[in-house]
């Protein structure tokens, strides 16, 4: 069974947020240190899983954002140098 990379993203995010809260609440150094090391390991694993995920899409940059699609526009440019020259 293939695991989605979103699981690794969620675990890593929750772990690093927990470390931030623990360090702000003055937890013992050992706990924060070992969770930080564990967080770094999870970060490397997460990056590897995201980059090696077999994900394909048919979207291109022309689709812009999915939540707010835009239609392509044509911009007609005139030669501004000719306008200045004629004045």
N, C-alpha and C positions, 0 to 999 in steps of 0.2 A: 504494500500500500504506500502510495506516494504522499508525503507530508507537504502541505502548502507552506511556502516561505512566510506567509502571514503569521503562522504560529510562532516562528522564531522571532519575528519582528515584535509581536506582542509580549513574548517572554522577556526579551532583551529590554524593551521599553519599560515594562513593569519593574524589572530588576534595577535598572538605573534610576528610576524615579524613587524606588525604595531606598537606594543608597543615598540619594540627595536628602530625603527626609530624615534618614538615620543620622547623617552627618550634621544636619541642622539641629537635631534634638540631642546632640552630644552623647551618642551611643559610644560604647567602648571602642577604642581604636582598632582592636583586633577584628571585631565584627565588620566594621566599615572597610578595613583593608582587605579582608578575605572576600567580601562581597564585591569589592571593586575589581579584584583579580578575576573572580568568576564572571563579572560583567564584561570585562575585556575579552575573555574567552568566548562568551556568548556573542559578543559583537563581531568577532572574526568569523565565527560559525554562521551568523546571520548574513554577513556580507557574502560569504561563499555560497550559501543556499540561494540568495536572491540572484546572484550573478550566474549561477549554473542552472537556474530554473528554466525549463523548456516552455517559454511563453511566447506566443506569436499573436499578432494583431494585424488587422487590415487597415487600421487607422494611419493617417499620415499627418504631417504638420498642417495640411490644408484644412483638416477637420477642427483645428484649434482646440478648444476645450469641449468635452462632451456635455457639460451642463449648460453651456451657452454657445451653441454652434453659430458660426457666422458664414455668410455667403461671400464667395470671392468677389472682389471688386476690380474693375479696370481703371487704371489711372492714365489719362492721356496728358502727356507733358508737351508743352510747346517750347519752342526755342526762345528762351528769354533774352538771349543775346541779340537776336534780330529785333525784338521789340525795343530794346534800349537804343540800338543803332538807328532806328527809324525816327526817333524823337528828336 
